[in-house]
C-alpha cells in the first residue's frame, strides 16, 4: 500500500523527446520502503522531475503493516537498489 507520495517538477519534457526514469530505494525498513524516482530527457543529465513514495507491506486480512515484514526475496531485490549510507540523493 502506498502511504505517502509527492513530486517536485523542474522542467517539462515534450514529444518527441524520450523519457528515461531512474529508480532507487532511499530507506528500507522492516515492512516499508521509500522509493525515489527521477525523470530525465534521454541524452541529457538534467533532472526534469523527482518523486518519492513510501510503500508499506500490509497484511491483506487486517490492512495493517505486516508484522513479519516483507519477504526475503523482496528485501534482497530492494537491497540491490538501496542508496548506501552517506551517498548523495537527488
C-alpha positions in Angstrom: 0.0 0.0 0.0 1.3 3.5 -0.9 1.0 5.6 2.2 2.8 8.8 1.0 3.8 10.3 -2.3 5.0 13.6 -3.6 6.8 15.0 -6.6 8.8 18.1 -7.5 8.7 19.5 -11.0 11.6 21.4 -12.5 11.2 21.4 -16.3 8.9 20.0 -18.9 9.6 17.2 -21.4 7.6 17.0 -24.6 7.0 14.8 -27.6 9.1 13.6 -29.5 11.6 13.6 -26.7 12.1 10.2 -25.0 11.7 10.0 -21.2 14.1 8.0 -19.0 13.3 7.1 -15.4 15.7 6.2 -12.6 14.5 4.4 -9.5 16.2 3.7 -6.2 15.4 2.9 -2.6 16.3 5.6 -0.1 15.2 3.8 3.1 14.4 0.1 3.8 12.5 -0.7 6.9 11.0 -4.0 8.2 7.7 -3.6 6.5 8.3 -0.4 4.4 10.4 1.1 1.7 10.9 4.6 0.5 11.5 4.9 -3.3 12.8 7.9 -5.3 12.1 8.3 -9.0 13.8 10.8 -11.3 12.6 11.8 -14.7 15.2 12.7 -17.4 15.0 13.5 -21.1 17.1 10.9 -22.9 20.5 12.2 -23.8 20.6 14.9 -21.0 21.8 14.8 -17.4 19.4 17.5 -16.2 16.7 16.1 -14.0 13.2 17.2 -15.1 11.3 16.0 -12.0 11.7 13.9 -8.9 9.2 12.0 -6.9 9.1 9.9 -3.8 6.7 7.4 -2.5 6.6 5.2 0.6 5.2 1.6 0.3 4.1 -0.4 3.3 3.7 -4.1 3.1 0.4 -4.9 4.8 -1.4 -8.0 5.9 -4.3 -8.5 3.5 -6.7 -9.6 6.2 -6.1 -6.6 8.6 -4.8 -3.9 6.3 -2.2 -3.2 8.9 1.6 -3.3 8.4 2.7 -6.9 8.2 4.4 -7.8 11.5 6.7 -10.3 9.7 7.8 -7.5 7.3 8.5 -8.1 3.6 9.6 -11.5 2.4 13.3 -12.2 1.9 13.1 -12.3 -1.9 11.6 -8.8 -2.0 14.2 -7.5 0.6 17.1 -8.8 -1.4 15.8 -7.2 -4.6 15.3 -3.9 -2.9 18.8 -4.0 -1.3 20.2 -4.0 -4.8 18.8 -0.5 -5.5 19.2 0.8 -1.9 21.3 4.1 -1.7 24.2 3.5 0.6 24.5 5.5 3.8 26.2 8.8 3.1 25.6 8.7 -0.7 24.0 11.8 -2.1 20.3 11.9 -3.1 18.7 13.8 -5.9 
